[in-house]
Amino acid sequence: MLSEKEKRGWDAIDEAAVQAGGYLAKPTRPLIVEYDYRAMGKHCKEQNISKIELSEEELKMFEYSEPLIYA
């Protein structure tokens, strides 16, 4: 059974979720950033640099905006 303090905490989380338009949940797995390596390779070839030389800003250009789903 929840203590009164724990119940207030959960009520606050529920209220924040309602205001945000959904529910908050702890991720079940860590976020894995995936890249479009084909486009990255083309960019590096055009710029005459290696992939290891890409800046963080350049790397972000090649991140997939939606996570890939593996079946």
N, C-alpha and C positions, 0 to 999 in steps of 0.2 A: 504494500500500500504506500502511496506517495505521502510524504510529509506536506504540510501546508506550504512550506517554502518551495518545495519541488513543484507542487501544483501551480503556484503562482508563476514559476519559471516557464512551465509548459504552456500556461495560458498566455503569457507574453509572446512566446514563440508562435502559437496559433494566431494571435492577433496580428503579428508582423507578417505572417504568411497570407492572411486574408487581405491585408493592405497591399501586399506585393502582387496579389492576384494568383497565388498558388501556395503550395506547401514547400517548406524547407526540408531537405533530407540530406543526410550525410552520404557522400558518394560511396558506392559499393566497391569501386576500384579506382586506382589513381589515374589521373588524366595523362594520356599519352599523346604527345604532339606528333603528328604525322605530316610528312612533307611530300610535295610533288617533285620527286627526284629527277624526272625527265625534264621538267621546266627549269629546275635548278641547274642541271648539267648544261642545258642550252645557254642559260644566262652566263654561266662561268666560262663557257667556250667563247661566247661573244665578247666577254670582258677580259679574256685571257688570264683568268685567275683560277685557283683551285677551290674546291668546296670549303676547305678548312679556312680559307681567307675571307669568307663571307662575314659581313658584320651582322649584328643582331637584327638590325632593321631589314637588311637584305633577306635574312632567314625568314622573317615574318612574312615576306612576300610569297613564300612558297608553302606556308602552312595551309592545310586543308581547313576550310571554315567549318565544315561539319565533320564530326568523327566518322571514321569508316567503320562499317559493321561487318564483322567476320562471322560466317555461319559454320 
